[in-house]
Amino acid sequence: MSSSTIAQTTEKLGQLVRSRREAMGLSLRSAAPRAGVGVRFLSEFERGKPTVELGKVMRTLHMAGLDLAVVEHADNKPSKGRAEFYSKLLKTEFPYDWSNRQIDDSVFILKVLEMCRFNDVLKVVAYFGFDRVSSELPHLKNRAQTNKVISMLSRIQKGKLMASCQSHDAAS
């Protein structure tokens, strides 16, 4: 008999995997090789890290005897705006134009960039990707604003590179 659980957050998905792994009597160190992932990845995934690699997630789910299913939101009503969805999903500090029910991804990204809130720009980059977000730069109207966002994106890219180097050093 199969059962299903809807995990709407990375934290919930990680908790499901951890519960399943522990029910199987597996430690992090014994489960990670079975899934073909590192102990660090498995630990971060189980703690809800939002930027994990999908292929590794799939292998980890399969190791735990789980499959991933995509289902339509039960509350997917026309009255719910997409900006509200992204703002809530990304936990942005500012509610970017919730009144616009038909907001496009590009418009949402642009609104975040226009506000120049570093934490929100960081969250949007983590979700949509650096290239996708930076592709909206030409649409900013204010030169000072553009320069500020470019500075933020440079800091984010530098931080990603530094983190990558540190994780590479730790693996060596």
N, C-alpha and C positions, 0 to 999 in steps of 0.2 A: 504494500500500500504506500503510495507516495503522497507527500504533503508539500505544500508550497508556502513560502513566506516572501512577502514583498519587502525588499530592503531599499528604502528611498534615500539613504545616505551611505557614504563610504564607511562611516562608523558602524552602522547596522550590518552592512555586508561583512565587515571585519569581525564583528561579534559573532555572526553566524558561523563563520569559518573557525574561529577560535573554539566555540562551543562544540562544534562537530569534531575538531581535532582532539580536544580534551576527552570527548566521549569515546573516541577511538583509542584513547590511552597513549597518544603520541605527544612527545615533547616537541618544542620548536626545532631542536637539533635533529630529531629523527624524522620529522615531517618534511622539513625543507628539502632534503635530497630526494625524497619520494616525489615531490612536486617539481623537481628540477629548478629550484630557486634557492637563494641564499637565506640564511637564518635572519639576517638583517631585513631583507625584503619581507619575509613572512611576518616578522614582528611588526614592522611598520604597517603592513597591509591589515593585520588584525587590529591595530590601533586606529584604523580609519584614515590613513594617509590618502589624501585626495588625488595625488599625482602618480599613482602606480601604473606600471606597464600592463596593458590589457592582456597580452599573451601570457605573462606570468600569473595574472589573476585567474585566467582560464585554467592553467595547469594546476594552480593551487585549489581551485574549486573542484576540479576532477579528482585530485588526490583525496579530498575530503568527501568524495562521493556525491558532489553537488553539481548541478548544471545551472547555467545562467539563462534566464528567460527575459524577454522584453515584453512588457505589457503596457497598454494604454492607461494613463492615469484615470482613476475612478472619478476624479473631480475635473476631468478635461472638458469644461464647459466653455462656450464662447465668451462668457462674461469674465473669464480669468485672463488678464493680459499677460503677454509673454515677458514683458519687462519685469512684472511682479515675479514671474517664475524665475528668471535669471537673478534678480536681486535677492530673492529668498534662497535659491540654490547656492549662490556664491557667497551669501551672507555679507553683502556689501553694506558699507556704512551709511549709504544714502539711497533712498528709493527712487531709482531713475525712471521718472515719467510713467508711473503706474496707470495713469489715466488713458494712455494710448494702448488700446487693446490689440492693435495689429502691428506693434513695433517689430521691425526687422532686426536680425542679429547685428547688422552693420550699424544701424541707428543706435542700438543699445550700446555697442562698443564705443561709438563716437560720443555719446552722452557721458560715458564714464571718463573718456579722455578729456572732454571739455571741462569736467569738474576738477581735474588735476588732483585727485585724492590718491596718494601713492598706494595705500593699502587696497583700494578698489581696483586700481590699474593692475596691481600685482595679481589679484584674484582673477581678473579678466584674462590676463596673459596665461595664468595657470590653466584656465578652462578652455580658452579658444586657441591658445598657442601664440608664440611670439610673432611669427610671420603674419598670421591673420590680423592681429591687433595692429601691428605696425603698418599694414596695408591701408588702414584708415587715416593715417597721419596727413596725407594730402588734402583730406576733407576738412581739417581744422581751419577755421577762418582767421584766427588771431595768431600772429607771428610769435609773440611772447609765450602764448599758450603752447604752441607747437614746440618751441625750444624747451619749455619746461617738461613736456611729455617725452621729448627725445632724451632729455637728461634722465628721467625716470626709467625709460626703457633701457637706456645704457646701464644704469645701476642694476636693473633686474637681470640683464644679460650677463653682466660681470659677476653677479651673485651666483647665477646658475653655473657659470664656468668654474668659479671658485669651489662651489659645492661638488661639482663633477670631479675636479682635481683632488679634493679631499677624500671623496669616496674611493677614487682610484688608488690614492696613497694608502688608505686603510685596508684595501683589498690586497695590496702587495705584501 
